Amino acid sequence: MDLFDNNSTAERANLPRNMIENSMFEEEPDVVDLAKDSSTFPTFPPLDPDEVAYEPRSSRLLVRGLGENDMDDEEEDCESSARLLGMSFMNRSSAHRSSSSPYTRQSPPRSCFPSARALVVCVLILVITVSMTMVLYFLPGCTFTKAGCPKPNQTDDDEFPWAKFRLPRSIHPLSYELTLTPDLDKMTFTGRAVINMSVLHNTKRIVLHAANLSISKATFKLGDGQTVDVTVLERNSQQQIAVKFEAELKADQLCVLTLDYSANFSNAYDGFYNSSYTDKDGEKRVLAATQFEPLSARKAFPCFDEPNFKSTFLIKINRKPNYMTLSNMPKAKTTNLSNGLVQDEFENTNVNMSTYLVAFIVADFTSVSMDDSGINVSVYSVPEKMEHTKYALETASKLLKFYNSFFEIVYPLKKLDLVAIPDFLAGAMENWGLITFRETTLLVGKESSPVDKQIVASVIAHELAHQWFGNLVTMSWWNDLWLNEGFATYMQYMSLQAVMPELDIGNLFLDMRFRVMDKDALNSSHAVSTEVNTPEQVEEMFDSVSYEKGASILLMLNTSLPGDQQFRKGIIRYLNQFSGSNTETVDLWNSLTQFSPQHQNISEMMSSWTSQKGFPLVTVSRKGDQVTLSQEPFLLTSDNTAHNSSLWNIPITYVNDSCGLAPECRQVFTLVSKTGTLTVSKSVKWLKLNYRSTGFYIVDYGEEGWSALTDALSTNISVLTPEDRASLIHNVFALSRLGRVSFHQAINLLNYMSSETETSPVTEALLQLNHIYRLLDKRQEFDLVARMKACIKRHFGSLMNSQTWEEKQSVSEQELRSALLMTACNLKEDNCIRQAKDLLKQYVDSNGTFRIPGDLQRVVFAVAAQSDEDWSTLFGLYTNAIYDAEKRKMLQGLASTRLPHRVAWILKEGLKGKFIQTQELPLIIRMVCQNFAGYLFAWDFIQVNWDRLIEKFPVGSYAIQSIIKSTTSQFSTKAHLDQVQAFFSSLKERGSQMRSVQEALETIRLNQRWVDENLSTLKQSL
Ligand SMILES: [Zn+2]
């Protein structure tokens, strides 16, 4: 899966330097800690001795499903939310309960007391009232709900024969035959799942997943025996169903479970969900698509919904004649049914695959195709956007060739479809043979800018890499998600550098590595491989640590291995060895170790990077020709002594002033212990470690070392590569946050900037200064804001002024110009604002014939959004725009307005989804939060609308992570810290345990400390 918008880290607030106490976290154990304490929650004896190995630690969710009183939780949630919102609180649930309680009506009415007759009547009334009340009280709450009470084949959790989050291993599915009949008018579907299974261990039950499916009939057949009706037990809290048997099913027996069911389409972005778009005639067209990763295949069909229950799938879809269908495999045949529907049957999958990779679509799309070495590659879109599909088709074809030859394993299916879905939350999803995308990440017009093409090519490269990494070889469990995502992310950069060098993807990759370090420096970060025991924890694995740190450590490994083919050969070995099956992290390292010439222990080296969170700070101290290197964790909080002893196996690279640019200059030193010593010539003036910033560590050169590097760059910037210059800037600001170098020293390094023209050093410096600018702006430190503005202009003014506003071809130049002009216009530079307004005017006046260069669109639209009149014009353009990349930039512009009524409107509309698709809400919130008025507004907005947000975006999901980060990362006061803490702890199971909440609190504390401690320094340094 591609998360999209995962460059959002680039725009988050700066992190302060000093270490602070983090006792509040210590007082609030997280889910895992609670689960460890067996006295806190009951534990369940294993039901089968052979299944003990798979038992997750008991989770909160699991316990809640077994009898915790949900109503009490709801009451508490209402109460704390209400308190937080300053509203007078009325406990609706308890008010309701007390009025229906038999005890409230026990005392007879006073007027009945005097006469005996009246007394009899009263007693009678009382008895009737009490009886009725008691009947009402004991009727299940569901009696009067729309959904009604559970059907007789459901049970309560006590009868359910399984009490764990993960399924038992005694039964393994071999094949599924699914027949689905979607009704796009009623927004429902019916299905039949025939599941062939093999019994691995003797057992009396079959347990699998199903969520929100109404099962109407279930039959079972053991071996060659009779087909019999069976009762299906349901345990909704764990989204599991089960069939119990009197007699044991014996190991090696084969059996078949057939389930008929019906369900509604999902209204969120997962499961089998409906989507719609308006065609060129203004007609609303509906379609249905799937998004199953990570836990939503169970919402479309009953299945063993864990990645290591691989199986084959034969899919049939009954549709109306005016629709078309797609699935993972090519269509085998189409048959007319007697009810006027048409049945499309797809070929049986010729590979075993995990349920999260199954996909199907019912729509009226059109496609372009080409045949590529026997594989039919097609790109599908709504008919109106056909002409925007060609670039994707060519790119997919090029990349498919590259991967076929790079992995030396030919893509195993006969066809590969890439489909642009009008409503889609992630960037894309790698379903085998049927990759689904947002329209923005697949469709580009022929006139679109190279930067737009870079986005599309990156996402295609990522998803195609998954066809091998993830689809062919899959992680056993979500704890090792990085094996899928870290790899696909690394391959996306590596393949584009090889196949499409004109896209200059290197700058983006470098920036990505800096940003994930910023996140991984926090105490709330996690190890690349982390234990995962709840649905929320599964969702949370889709974060930058799995994706971007995963990719970064693979780059570090590849560049530190001696032969340039060694990494590739190890990967090929791994893919061949585990083709069609599941793996754990150690399997990858073992494959690479087996292939290394000197049997270098890669497992030992790399497990230090995957099994512990964070990364090292390497400190350099030099005496003559002796250079001592020492390592310690780079941690932005000081209280976590447990991690201070962490050591990494670091392949340190270095260059010096005698040779600093070419790859041959690079020397390697492996630091495995706390300190190590290397020797350099006494004549060496400076050393630069981490050549081209391919290693995942930060370097402190000490005062003399930093001065030597600063002097060298001031004399001649060409002594180091642009990546090395950018990494010095990143590192010095990171060290200033840590308190290891002064802010003054960091600013000093920027003095060489007047001669800098390369993209990555400039964008990194701008990003660092913009962070500080925003933080000061939010604290309303106007004097410092003005000085910061002057500082930015001092360093970049001439470069800003030298930018032109015409089309540019080089991606790198476009990235540079876009960053510079965005900053200039944000700082309200007259020239920038005037040029932006001129371009908008030309664009509007030309009636669509004049194009604003793609990289300048965001700047132009952001300037337009600041005036009420231009905002309306821009919204009109947005509504009518067809071209998705441009449309999205217009939306970013609209959301960056500082006009309060527009901010309020766009947030509301983003949630409603009428004028703006709800999938864009995380982006809207991120943009809104960048300005002063917006960020406070957005914080109120998410508090008031939290429940609606988590209906659309699951707790823990990347969208929710992004929303939390956007709304909280620029707070820097105690009052805001208290508010954020109070709000999230009131959520309980609706989000309080999320790692991103811990990250938010930690970030605010760090911001607070940084601002408080640096105000005076800033006054002197700026
Ligand atoms: Zn992915």
Boltz pocket constraint, residues with backbone or C-beta under 6 A from the ligand:
constraints:
  - pocket:
      binder: B
      contacts: [[A, 1], [A, 2], [A, 428], [A, 430], [A, 462], [A, 466], [A, 484], [A, 485], [A, 488]]
      max_distance: 6.0
